[in-house]
């Protein structure tokens, strides 16, 4: 079951990174408006 835990932690890290990128992109678009 260690593989499942590693996979979920890996997916969580990807989700967090995507959320950060989305926040940065939205912030830049808001500033450029």
Sine and cosine of phi, psi and omega as CSV:
sin_phi,cos_phi,sin_psi,cos_psi,sin_omega,cos_omega
0.00,0.00,-0.04,1.00,0.01,-1.00
-0.93,0.37,-0.52,0.86,-0.01,-1.00
-0.92,0.40,-0.64,0.77,0.00,-1.00
-0.89,0.45,-0.69,0.73,0.00,-1.00
-0.89,0.45,-0.65,0.76,0.01,-1.00
-0.91,0.42,-0.65,0.76,-0.01,-1.00
-0.90,0.43,-0.68,0.73,-0.02,-1.00
-0.92,0.39,-0.61,0.79,0.02,-1.00
-0.93,0.38,-0.59,0.81,0.02,-1.00
-0.92,0.40,-0.69,0.72,0.03,-1.00
-0.91,0.42,-0.61,0.79,0.01,-1.00
-0.90,0.43,-0.65,0.76,0.01,-1.00
-0.90,0.44,-0.65,0.76,0.02,-1.00
-0.90,0.43,-0.68,0.74,-0.01,-1.00
-0.89,0.46,-0.66,0.75,0.00,-1.00
-0.91,0.41,-0.68,0.74,-0.01,-1.00
-0.91,0.42,-0.65,0.76,0.03,-1.00
-0.91,0.42,-0.63,0.78,0.01,-1.00
-0.90,0.43,-0.64,0.77,0.02,-1.00
-0.91,0.42,-0.68,0.73,0.02,-1.00
-0.89,0.46,-0.66,0.75,0.01,-1.00
-0.89,0.45,-0.67,0.74,0.00,-1.00
-0.90,0.43,-0.66,0.75,0.01,-1.00
-0.90,0.43,-0.71,0.70,-0.02,-1.00
-0.89,0.45,-0.70,0.71,0.01,-1.00
-0.90,0.43,-0.62,0.78,0.01,-1.00
-0.90,0.43,-0.67,0.74,0.01,-1.00
-0.90,0.43,-0.69,0.72,0.01,-1.00
-0.89,0.46,-0.62,0.78,0.00,-1.00
-0.92,0.40,-0.61,0.79,-0.01,-1.00
-0.95,0.30,-0.55,0.84,-0.04,-1.00
-0.98,0.21,-0.19,0.98,-0.06,-1.00
-0.92,0.38,0.00,0.00,0.00,0.00
